[in-house]
Amino acid sequence: MKKVLLSVIVLLLFSLPSFASYLLIPMDVSQKNHLKSYGIAYWTLGHDIEVDWLLNYRGGSFAIKYLKDIEKECTIRGVSYQVIADVQYSAILQEIANPEVNMDVVKLEKAPKIAVYSPKTKLPWDDAVTMVLTYAEIPYDVIYDEEIIVGKLPLYDWLHLHHEDFTGQYGKFYAAYHNIAWYQEEERSSQAMSAKLGFKKVSQLKLGVAQKIRDFTAGGGFLFAMCSATDSYDVALSADGLDICENIYDGDGSSPSYNSKLNFDNCFAFKDFSLVTDPYQYEFSNIDATGTRRVTESSDYFALFEFSAKWDPVPTMLCQDHERIIKGFMGQSTSFNKKVIKPNVLILGDNKAGNEARYIHGDFGKGTWTFYGGHDPEDYQHFVGDPPTDLNLHPNSPGYRLILNNILFPAAKKKKQKT
């Protein structure tokens, strides 16, 4: 009788800890809400609990030591999950560790502090990143020119730039909108801020901001940009010491033959590009392929590249998705002309038929940058004044998932280089 009782006690001691010991959040097509799943991962990190990111396992799933509070949060947010025993998770890790499979585990350790570069005034368009951060319930701070110039960027790990013009030409919206109230208010507020911060012109302020962002990235920051912030940022850096703004934007003329004087060594991603000199044309340069691409809406897709999870964890993290072919979407800067991309830039997603890159990444100093072409992954052609996208209708958006990959990327534990 004593032996039977002892056996029962031993069985309980081994079975109780193994039951409900891990919470698995699958990120394949079985997941009810991919976008809020990232919010769960971020919320968990914010409570000083580590998260395993299972690269290429069921769409890039998350695994967390089981806690009732995390399970409750998944239920509240409508996120699909499975409670699995230690032995089941060990089997998953063994499967991932197999050198014959393209999978790996990256440990996420700390929730990154997030800043979004955005004007405090209301503009007639929305920012895909702030929309998805809000939907996923991931906290962020809004900062703009003043906060960056006075030196607050080092307080953050990750910075997002969206529909922004770093050249001082107000998005080159003059021809269509210079008589509209929002455009005139943007001019007034930008000029007032330039004067307040000691700059003679808006273009000089924006260059100063771009340089502070460059320094933030070089020091180990994570930079992410979409739409016009991608190409206008490099254009501004390349034009350091030049005036590329015509009279309608800054009250004086531009530098003669400025296209021949651009310094591409200053740029993160692009080289050998030409600026559009017509101040009335809604385009910065030939970096962007919006005006020259021959891609119809029905054929507008781009493919994510597949990288080695065990050898190239960074691009693998950035490309985690439950779909490899992503629906395209337009913006002021839709896609990147491959002819002007620097050779050391990593293309994460492209449309080969249009010879255009849509999603690119690179290192700068101790930090990294990622540029994602287009304005809103679930609004094919977002016009000024259009209503914002309701992400309740797109909880499994593969295009928005790419944004959220970048949000979690800074939380990853640095891995030693393999030799």
C-alpha positions as CSV (number, residue, x, y, z in Angstrom):
1,M,0.0,0.0,0.0
2,K,2.8,2.4,0.9
3,K,4.5,1.6,-2.4
4,V,1.3,2.4,-4.3
5,L,0.9,5.7,-2.5
6,L,4.5,6.6,-3.1
7,S,4.1,5.9,-6.8
8,V,1.0,8.2,-7.0
9,I,2.9,11.0,-5.2
10,V,5.9,10.7,-7.6
11,L,3.5,10.7,-10.5
12,L,1.8,13.8,-9.3
13,L,5.1,15.6,-8.7
14,F,6.2,14.9,-12.2
15,S,2.9,15.5,-14.0
16,L,1.8,18.7,-12.3
17,P,4.8,20.8,-13.3
18,S,4.7,19.4,-16.8
19,F,1.1,20.2,-17.4
20,A,0.3,23.8,-18.5
21,S,4.0,24.8,-18.4
22,Y,4.2,26.7,-21.7
23,L,1.8,28.9,-23.6
24,L,2.2,28.7,-27.4
25,I,0.9,31.4,-29.6
26,P,0.7,30.0,-33.2
27,M,1.3,32.5,-36.0
28,D,0.2,30.3,-38.9
29,V,-3.2,30.5,-40.6
30,S,-4.8,29.0,-37.4
31,Q,-4.2,32.3,-35.5
32,K,-7.4,34.4,-35.1
33,N,-5.6,37.7,-34.6
34,H,-2.0,37.9,-35.8
35,L,-1.7,41.6,-35.0
36,K,-2.8,41.5,-31.4
37,S,-0.5,38.5,-30.9
38,Y,2.5,40.9,-31.2
39,G,0.8,43.0,-28.5
40,I,0.7,39.9,-26.2
41,A,4.4,39.4,-26.8
42,Y,5.2,43.0,-26.1
43,W,2.9,43.0,-23.0
44,T,4.7,40.0,-21.7
45,L,8.1,41.6,-22.2
46,G,6.8,44.7,-20.4
47,H,6.2,42.5,-17.3
48,D,9.9,41.3,-17.4
49,I,9.0,37.9,-18.8
50,E,11.1,36.5,-21.7
51,V,9.4,35.3,-24.9
52,D,10.8,32.7,-27.3
53,W,10.3,33.7,-30.9
54,L,10.2,30.5,-32.9
55,L,11.4,31.6,-36.3
56,N,9.7,29.8,-39.2
57,Y,7.8,27.5,-36.9
58,R,4.1,27.8,-37.7
59,G,4.5,31.2,-39.2
60,G,6.9,32.6,-36.5
61,S,5.1,31.5,-33.3
62,F,5.7,32.8,-29.8
63,A,6.3,30.6,-26.7
64,I,6.1,31.8,-23.1
65,K,6.4,30.1,-19.8
66,Y,2.8,29.5,-18.7
67,L,1.2,32.1,-16.4
68,K,-2.5,32.5,-15.8
69,D,-2.3,36.2,-16.3
70,I,-0.9,35.8,-19.8
71,E,-3.5,33.2,-20.7
72,K,-6.2,35.7,-19.5
73,E,-4.7,38.5,-21.6
74,C,-4.8,36.3,-24.7
75,T,-8.5,35.5,-24.1
76,I,-9.3,39.2,-23.5
77,R,-7.6,40.2,-26.7
78,G,-8.9,37.4,-28.9
79,V,-5.6,35.8,-29.5
80,S,-5.4,32.1,-30.3
81,Y,-3.1,30.0,-28.0
82,Q,-2.4,26.5,-26.9
83,V,-1.3,25.4,-23.4
84,I,1.4,22.7,-23.8
85,A,3.5,20.6,-21.4
86,D,7.2,20.8,-21.0
87,V,7.7,17.6,-22.9
88,Q,5.7,19.0,-25.8
89,Y,7.7,22.1,-25.9
90,S,11.0,20.1,-25.7
91,A,9.8,18.2,-28.8
92,I,9.2,21.5,-30.6
93,L,12.7,22.7,-29.7
94,Q,14.2,19.5,-30.9
95,E,12.4,19.8,-34.2
96,I,13.7,23.4,-34.5
97,A,17.2,22.4,-33.6
98,N,17.4,19.9,-36.4
99,P,20.1,21.3,-38.8
100,E,18.1,20.1,-41.8
101,V,15.2,22.5,-41.1
102,N,15.2,26.2,-41.6
103,M,14.1,27.2,-38.1
104,D,15.6,28.7,-35.0
105,V,14.7,30.2,-31.6
106,V,15.4,33.8,-30.7
107,K,14.9,34.9,-27.1
108,L,13.1,38.3,-26.7
109,E,14.3,39.8,-23.4
110,K,13.1,43.4,-23.0
111,A,10.3,45.5,-24.4
112,P,11.8,48.3,-26.6
113,K,10.9,51.9,-25.9
114,I,9.1,53.2,-29.0
115,A,9.0,56.6,-30.5
116,V,7.0,57.7,-33.5
117,Y,8.2,60.8,-35.4
118,S,5.0,62.7,-36.2
119,P,3.8,66.4,-36.2
120,K,1.5,67.4,-33.3
121,T,-0.9,69.1,-35.7
122,K,-3.6,67.0,-37.4
123,L,-2.9,66.1,-41.0
124,P,-5.4,64.6,-43.5
125,W,-3.8,61.2,-43.7
126,D,-3.0,58.4,-41.2
127,D,0.1,56.6,-40.2
128,A,0.0,52.8,-40.6
129,V,2.4,52.3,-37.8
130,T,0.5,54.3,-35.2
131,M,-2.7,52.5,-36.3
132,V,-1.2,49.1,-35.9
133,L,0.5,50.0,-32.6
134,T,-2.8,51.2,-31.2
135,Y,-4.7,48.2,-32.5
136,A,-2.1,45.8,-31.0
137,E,-2.1,47.7,-27.8
138,I,1.6,48.5,-27.9
139,P,2.6,51.8,-26.2
140,Y,4.5,54.5,-28.0
141,D,5.5,58.2,-27.6
142,V,5.0,60.8,-30.3
143,I,8.0,63.0,-30.8
144,Y,8.8,65.6,-33.5
145,D,11.4,68.1,-34.5
146,E,11.8,69.9,-31.2
147,E,12.3,66.7,-29.1
148,I,14.9,65.4,-31.6
149,I,16.9,68.6,-31.9
150,V,17.1,69.1,-28.1
151,G,18.4,65.5,-27.8
152,K,15.6,63.2,-26.6
153,L,16.2,60.5,-29.1
154,P,18.6,58.5,-27.0
155,L,15.7,57.8,-24.6
156,Y,14.3,55.4,-27.1
157,D,15.3,52.1,-28.7
158,W,13.2,52.3,-31.9
159,L,12.1,55.2,-34.1
160,H,9.5,55.2,-36.8
161,L,9.3,57.8,-39.6
162,H,6.3,57.8,-41.9
163,H,4.7,60.3,-44.4
164,E,7.4,62.9,-43.8
165,D,9.4,65.2,-46.1
166,F,13.0,65.8,-44.8
167,T,13.8,68.1,-47.7
168,G,11.8,71.1,-46.5
169,Q,9.5,71.0,-49.5
170,Y,6.3,70.2,-47.5
171,G,5.8,66.9,-49.3
172,K,5.9,68.7,-52.7
173,F,2.1,69.1,-52.3
174,Y,2.2,72.8,-53.5
175,A,0.6,72.3,-56.8
176,A,-2.5,70.5,-55.5
177,Y,-2.9,71.9,-51.9
178,H,-1.1,75.2,-51.4
179,N,-4.5,77.0,-51.0
180,I,-5.8,74.4,-48.5
181,A,-5.9,75.2,-44.8
182,W,-3.9,72.1,-43.6
183,Y,-1.1,72.9,-46.0
184,Q,-0.9,76.5,-45.0
185,E,-0.9,75.5,-41.3
186,E,2.0,73.1,-41.9
187,E,4.0,75.9,-43.5
188,R,3.3,78.2,-40.6
189,S,4.1,75.7,-37.9
190,S,7.2,74.4,-39.6
191,Q,8.6,77.9,-40.1
192,A,7.8,78.9,-36.5
193,M,9.6,75.8,-35.2
194,S,12.6,76.4,-37.4
195,A,12.9,79.9,-36.0
196,K,12.4,78.7,-32.4
197,L,15.2,76.1,-32.8
198,G,17.6,78.5,-34.4
199,F,17.4,77.5,-38.1
200,K,17.0,80.0,-40.9
201,K,14.8,77.7,-43.1
202,V,12.7,74.6,-42.8
203,S,15.0,72.7,-45.0
204,Q,17.9,73.4,-42.6
205,L,15.8,72.2,-39.6
206,K,14.8,69.0,-41.4
207,L,18.4,68.3,-42.3
208,G,19.4,68.8,-38.7
209,V,16.7,66.4,-37.7
210,A,17.9,63.9,-40.3
211,Q,21.4,64.1,-38.9
212,K,20.2,63.6,-35.3
213,I,18.4,60.5,-36.5
214,R,21.5,59.3,-38.3
215,D,23.5,59.7,-35.1
216,F,20.8,57.8,-33.2
217,T,21.1,54.9,-35.6
218,A,24.9,54.9,-35.6
219,G,24.8,54.7,-31.8
220,G,22.8,51.5,-31.9
221,G,19.2,52.7,-32.5
222,F,16.6,50.9,-34.6
223,L,15.2,53.0,-37.4
224,F,12.0,52.1,-39.4
225,A,10.5,54.2,-42.2
226,M,7.6,54.0,-44.6
227,C,6.3,56.0,-47.6
228,S,7.9,59.3,-48.3
229,A,10.1,59.2,-45.2
230,T,12.2,56.5,-46.9
231,D,13.5,58.4,-49.9
232,S,13.2,62.0,-48.7
233,Y,15.5,61.0,-45.8
234,D,18.3,59.9,-48.0
235,V,17.7,62.8,-50.3
236,A,18.1,65.3,-47.4
237,L,21.3,63.6,-46.3
238,S,22.7,63.6,-49.8
239,A,22.0,67.4,-50.2
240,D,23.9,68.5,-47.1
241,G,25.4,71.9,-48.0
242,L,23.1,72.4,-51.0
243,D,19.8,74.2,-51.5
244,I,17.4,72.0,-53.4
245,C,14.3,74.0,-52.6
246,E,12.9,76.4,-55.1
247,N,11.5,79.8,-54.3
248,I,7.9,78.6,-53.7
249,Y,9.2,76.6,-50.7
250,D,11.8,78.8,-49.0
251,G,11.7,82.2,-50.7
252,D,15.0,81.9,-52.5
253,G,16.5,80.0,-55.4
254,S,18.2,76.6,-55.4
255,S,21.9,75.8,-55.8
256,P,22.9,75.7,-59.5
257,S,23.2,72.2,-60.9
258,Y,22.6,70.6,-57.6
259,N,21.9,67.1,-59.1
260,S,25.6,66.9,-60.0
261,K,26.7,67.8,-56.4
262,L,24.8,65.2,-54.3
263,N,26.9,63.2,-51.8
264,F,25.6,59.6,-51.9
265,D,28.2,58.6,-49.3
266,N,25.9,60.3,-46.7
267,C,22.9,58.0,-47.7
268,F,21.7,54.9,-45.9
269,A,20.2,53.0,-48.8
270,F,20.5,54.7,-52.1
271,K,23.1,55.9,-54.6
272,D,23.4,57.6,-58.1
273,F,19.8,58.9,-58.0
274,S,18.6,62.1,-59.6
275,L,16.2,64.6,-57.9
276,V,13.1,65.9,-59.6
277,T,13.8,69.6,-60.2
278,D,10.2,70.6,-61.0
279,P,8.9,72.1,-57.8
280,Y,5.3,71.5,-58.9
281,Q,5.8,67.7,-59.5
282,Y,4.7,65.4,-56.7
283,E,7.9,63.4,-56.6
284,F,11.3,63.8,-54.9
285,S,13.6,61.6,-57.1
286,N,13.9,58.6,-59.2
287,I,14.4,56.5,-56.1
288,D,10.7,56.0,-56.0
289,A,9.1,53.9,-58.8
290,T,5.5,55.1,-58.3
291,G,5.4,57.1,-61.6
292,T,7.3,54.7,-63.8
293,R,6.2,51.2,-62.6
294,R,4.0,49.2,-64.9
295,V,2.2,47.1,-62.3
296,T,-1.6,46.9,-62.2
297,E,-3.5,46.6,-58.9
298,S,-4.5,43.0,-59.7
299,S,-0.9,42.0,-60.3
300,D,0.6,44.2,-57.5
301,Y,2.3,41.7,-55.1
302,F,5.8,41.3,-53.7
303,A,7.6,38.2,-52.5
304,L,9.4,37.9,-49.2
305,F,12.8,36.3,-49.4
306,E,13.6,33.3,-47.4
307,F,16.7,33.5,-45.2
308,S,18.5,31.0,-43.1
309,A,17.0,31.2,-39.6
310,K,20.1,29.7,-38.0
311,W,22.7,31.8,-39.9
312,D,20.8,35.0,-40.7
313,P,18.4,35.5,-37.8
314,V,17.9,39.3,-38.4
315,P,16.4,39.2,-41.9
316,T,14.5,36.0,-40.9
317,M,12.9,37.9,-38.0
318,L,11.9,40.8,-40.2
319,C,10.3,38.4,-42.7
320,Q,8.2,36.3,-40.3
321,D,4.7,35.9,-41.8
322,H,2.0,33.4,-42.5
323,E,2.2,34.3,-46.2
324,R,5.2,34.7,-48.4
325,I,3.5,36.7,-51.2
326,I,2.3,40.0,-49.9
327,K,-0.4,42.2,-51.5
328,G,1.1,45.5,-52.7
329,F,0.0,49.0,-51.8
330,M,0.9,52.4,-53.0
331,G,2.1,55.6,-51.4
332,Q,3.9,58.8,-52.2
333,S,6.9,56.5,-52.2
334,T,5.6,53.1,-53.3
335,S,8.7,51.1,-54.1
336,F,12.4,51.4,-54.7
337,N,14.1,51.5,-58.1
338,K,16.7,48.6,-57.8
339,K,19.1,50.5,-60.0
340,V,19.8,53.1,-57.3
341,I,20.0,50.8,-54.2
342,K,23.4,50.4,-52.7
343,P,25.1,47.0,-53.2
344,N,25.4,46.4,-49.4
345,V,21.6,46.8,-48.9
346,L,19.6,43.7,-48.1
347,I,16.4,43.3,-50.1
348,L,13.8,41.6,-48.0
349,G,10.9,41.7,-50.5
350,D,10.6,42.6,-54.1
351,N,8.5,42.5,-57.2
352,K,10.8,41.1,-59.9
353,A,8.4,41.8,-62.7
354,G,8.6,45.5,-61.9
355,N,12.3,45.4,-61.0
356,E,11.4,47.1,-57.7
357,A,12.2,46.5,-54.1
358,R,9.5,47.0,-51.5
359,Y,11.2,46.1,-48.2
360,I,14.9,46.7,-47.6
361,H,17.2,46.6,-44.6
362,G,20.8,47.6,-43.7
363,D,23.2,48.3,-40.9
364,F,24.5,51.8,-40.0
365,G,27.2,52.0,-37.3
366,K,26.0,50.0,-34.3
367,G,22.3,50.3,-35.4
368,T,20.0,49.2,-38.2
369,W,17.5,50.7,-40.5
370,T,14.5,49.2,-42.4
371,F,12.6,50.9,-45.2
372,Y,9.1,49.7,-46.3
373,G,7.6,51.2,-49.4
374,G,4.0,52.3,-49.5
375,H,1.5,54.0,-47.2
376,D,-1.0,51.6,-45.8
377,P,-0.8,47.8,-46.3
378,E,-4.6,47.4,-46.4
379,D,-5.5,50.5,-48.4
380,Y,-4.2,50.1,-51.9
381,Q,-4.2,53.8,-52.9
382,H,-4.8,56.0,-49.9
383,F,-5.7,59.6,-50.9
384,V,-5.4,62.7,-48.9
385,G,-8.6,63.0,-46.7
386,D,-9.5,59.3,-47.0
387,P,-10.7,57.7,-43.7
388,P,-8.3,55.6,-41.7
389,T,-8.2,51.8,-42.1
390,D,-10.2,49.8,-39.6
391,L,-7.8,47.1,-38.5
392,N,-10.7,45.2,-36.8
393,L,-11.4,44.2,-40.4
394,H,-7.8,43.1,-41.0
395,P,-6.6,41.3,-37.9
396,N,-4.5,38.8,-39.9
397,S,-2.9,41.3,-42.4
398,P,0.4,39.9,-43.6
399,G,1.4,43.4,-44.8
400,Y,0.9,44.9,-41.3
401,R,2.8,41.9,-39.7
402,L,6.0,43.2,-41.3
403,I,5.7,46.4,-39.4
404,L,5.2,44.5,-36.1
405,N,8.2,42.3,-36.8
406,N,10.3,45.4,-36.7
407,I,8.7,46.4,-33.4
408,L,9.9,43.2,-31.7
409,F,13.2,43.0,-33.4
410,P,15.1,45.3,-30.9
411,A,14.0,43.0,-28.1
412,A,16.0,40.0,-29.5
413,K,19.0,38.9,-27.5
414,K,22.1,39.5,-29.6
415,K,23.6,36.2,-30.9
416,K,27.3,35.5,-31.3
417,Q,28.4,35.4,-34.9
418,K,28.9,31.8,-36.2
419,T,32.3,31.1,-37.7
